[in-house]
């Protein structure tokens, strides 16, 4: 997947994750892209750990993995900020 694909997938995944976590009003477009791309990397790593194919592609499975990784990232950063 090219750079533009990662940006689009990251934007969509980050936006969905920010809406799930209730942070959509506090995050901008760039933050959504960053969270989505990092979430895709985290999600791919975790899927690879449990024995699946961790390759993220531009389909619903890849989007789901990226969203789950993004939600996990937002959850961990939210716990860190509360302390």
URPEVEN-V507938 format. One record per pair of residues at least 12 apart in sequence whose C-alpha atoms are under 8 Angstrom apart, sorted by the first residue. I is the first residue (numbers start at 1). GAP is how many residues later the second one is. D is the distance in whole Angstrom. If there is no record, write none. Layout:
# URPEVEN-V507938
{{I GAP D} {I GAP D}}
This chain:
# URPEVEN-V507938
{{1 56 7} {1 57 7} {5 53 7} {6 31 7} {7 26 6} {7 30 7} {8 25 8} {9 27 7} {9 28 7} {9 49 7} {9 54 7} {9 57 8} {10 22 7} {10 23 5} {10 24 7} {10 25 7} {10 26 4} {10 27 4} {10 28 8} {10 29 8} {10 30 7} {10 56 7} {11 18 7} {11 19 8} {11 21 5} {11 22 4} {11 23 8} {11 25 6} {11 26 8} {12 20 8} {12 21 8} {12 24 7} {12 51 8} {13 19 8} {13 20 8} {13 23 5} {13 24 8} {13 26 8} {13 50 6} {13 51 8} {13 53 6} {13 54 5} {13 57 7} {14 17 8} {14 18 4} {14 19 6} {14 20 7} {14 21 5} {14 22 4} {14 23 8} {14 25 8} {14 53 7} {14 56 6} {15 17 5} {15 18 8} {15 21 8} {16 51 7} {17 19 8} {17 50 6} {17 51 8} {17 53 6} {17 54 5} {17 57 8} {18 14 7} {18 53 7} {18 56 8} {20 51 8} {21 50 7} {21 53 7} {21 54 8} {35 35 6} {35 38 7} {35 39 8} {36 30 6} {36 31 7} {36 33 8} {36 34 6} {37 29 7} {38 31 8} {38 32 7} {38 35 8} {39 27 5} {39 28 7} {39 29 7} {39 30 4} {39 31 4} {39 32 7} {39 33 8} {39 34 6} {40 16 7} {40 22 8} {40 23 8} {40 25 6} {40 26 4} {40 27 7} {40 29 6} {40 30 7} {41 25 7} {41 28 7} {42 24 8} {42 27 5} {42 28 8} {42 31 8} {43 22 5} {43 23 6} {43 24 8} {43 25 6} {43 26 4} {43 27 8} {44 12 6} {44 21 7} {44 22 7} {44 25 8} {47 18 8}}
